[in-house]
Amino acid sequence: MKRPWFYVLLGGLVAGTFDITYASIFWYLKRAVLPTRVFQSVASGLVGDGSFTGGWRTALLGLMLHYFIAISMAITYYLVARRWSELWQKPWTYGPLYGVLLYGIMNYIVVPLSAANPGSRNLVWVVLSIIVHAFLIGTPCALFARRAMVASRLRVEQVPELLAAIGSRIGVLAQELHPGLLNARIPLGCFDEIEEPDERLIEPIGECLVGDPAVGGERLVGLGE
């Protein structure tokens, strides 16, 4: 069973891959823009127009920033879903809504506050971008958040079984190391300090003499098997 955060990070990677693939294909088909320039446009939010003359370095920076943002989106959804269970119980409802919310935040808050130029207002681009954010970004974040929550709950529910298995194994090892442990024998004198011991709880399973009976040897009995 994978850890919950594995699925959260995977959700961010999936959403980020869908987004950057869509943008790269759209602008290549529309204006023959290469993917590297799309990556540089992301980096321009941090370094400005100089990103487009930075070659593969700023393209790599833009790609890293893109996935950082996508993973942050997935993490945010998961953290909120831990407090509001409907978010992970109904991923097909809240996932698309989250994607539309992300579109609004990125285009009307993040980009205007960054060093990047305003995004394209091409109608086809805008409509497709909203759809992509809804179903290829927000929805994967929600679906993987659900998977993470299920994994988290399974790990908690498995604790009692795990402890029982460990206890059983310890018992087996103890018996292998000391075969007579379960048939341990104790002196009758051990019961001297017990007020009115119930003799029905003590069943002899054999006798042995410790030392010489003539000089005070003790008769031993074992606990009931």
N, C-alpha and C positions, 0 to 999 in steps of 0.2 A: 504493500500500500504506500503510494507516494504521499509526501507531506503536503498539507494544504497549500503552502506558499508556492510549491511547484506548479500547481494548477493556476494560481493567480498570475504568476510570471508567464506561464504558457499562454494564458488568455491575452495578456498584453502583447506578446510576440505575434500571436495570430492576428489580433486586431491591427497591430502596426503593419504587418505584412500585407493584409488586405488593403489598407489605406494607401500605402506607398505604391503598391502595384497598380491600383486604380488610377492614381494621379499620374504615374509614369505612362501608362497606356493611353490615357485620355489626351495628355498634351503631346505625346508622340504622334498620335493619329490626327490631332487637330492642327498642330503647327510644326511637327517633326522635331519637337524638343527632346533632347536626349535625357535619360534618367539622371545622369550626373548633374544636369542643370536643375532638375527638380530637387535633388538632394541639396544643392547649393542654395536654392530658394529657401529651404528650411533653415540653413545656417545663417542666412541673411537676417533672420530675426535676432541673431546674437551679434553678428559682426557687420551688418549693413550691406550695402551694395558691393563692398570689396569682396564679398563671398564669391561673386561670379567670376573673379579673376584669380581665385586661389587654387584652381586646379583640383586635383584629386583630394588634397588635404581638406579643403572646405566641403567637398562633396562627402567625404567620410565623416566630417564633423556633423554635417546636416543629417546624415543617416543615423548617427549615434543619438543626436538630439531627438530625432523623430521617434526612435524606439524608447528613449527615456520618457518622452511624453506619453506614449501609448501605454507603457508599463505603469506609469503613474496613474493613468486613467483606470486601469484594471485594479490597481491597489486601492484607489479611492472607493470604487464600487464595492469591493470586498469588505473594506473596513466599515462602510455604512451598512452593508447587508448583515454584518454580525450584530448590529443593533436593531435593525428593522428587517425581520425575517421574510417579509413579503418580497423583498428585492431578490432573494435567491430562490424563493419558492415559486415565483412567477417570472422567470427570466424572459419569456417571450412577450410579456407585457411591459415590464420595466426596462428591459434591455434597450428596445428601440427608443423609448422615451429618454433614456439616459444618453443615447447617441445623439438625439436631436438637441438635448441640453448641451452636450459637448460641442456641437457645431456652433451653437450660439455663443458659448464662452470663448471658443478659439477665434471666431471671426469678428466678434464685437467687443472683446475685452483683451485677449492675449495679443493678437496681431496688432491692433492699434497701439498697444503699449510697448511693442517691440520695435526693433530697428528695421523691420521688413516693410516693403511697400505694401499698400492695400491690395488685398486679393482680387482676383478677377470677378467681375459681375456678370459674366456671360451666363445667360439664363440656363442653358443646358448644363453648364458646369455647376451652378448653384443647386439646381434640382437634383442632379445626380449625386452631388456631395452630401446633401441632406439624407438621401436614401442610403448612401454608403455609410454615413455616420450612424444611421438608425440600425441597419441590419448587418453591417460588416465590421462595425467598431463597438457600438453599445451592446449589441446582442452577444457577441463572443465574450465580452467582459462579464456579462450576466451569467452566461452558461458556464463559464469556467469558475466563476465565483460560487455557483451552485455546486459544482463538482468539488471545490475546495471545502465547502461547508459540510458536504456529505463525508468527505475523507476525514475531516476534523471530528465529526460525531462518531464515526466508526472507530477512530483511534481511542476515544474516550470510553466507548462501550466495550472495547476489547480489554480494558485494564483488568476487570475482575477475572476474566478468563486467563489473562497472562499471569496474574498473581497466583491463581490456582495451579496453573501448569508449573510455575516456578516452585511452589510449595511441594507439589507432587514429586518433582525432580529432586528436590532437596531430601525428601523422605527416602527415595530410592537410593541416593548416594549415601545417606546416613546408614541405611541398612547394609549396603555393600561394604562400607568401611568398618561397621561394627555389627556383625550378624546377630549378636545376642542382645542388641539394644532394645528391641521390642519385648524381650523376655527378661528384662533387667530384674535382679533380685536385691532385696534390701533387708537389713536386719530387723527382727521384731522390735528391737530397742528403739527403732526410728519412730514407732508409734507412741512412745512413752509420753511425749509432749502433747499428744492429741487427747483432748478430753472426751472420754467415752467413745472411742472409735467404734464404728459399725463393722463388726467382724464379718458381716455378710459380703462386704466389699472386698474381703481378702480371701482368695482361694489358693491353697497350696498347690504348687505345680512341681514339687519335688523338695527334697531336703539335702542339705550338705552341712558339713561341720567345718567351721573355720577355727583352726588351732586344735588343741587337745581338749576334749570335753572335760577331762579331769581337772584342767586348770582354768576352766571358765570359757570353753568354746561356745559359740552361739549357733543355734539352729536357724537357718535362713529359709524364708519362704518367698515365693515370687508373687507378683501382682497377677490378678486374673487375666487370662489370655482373651 
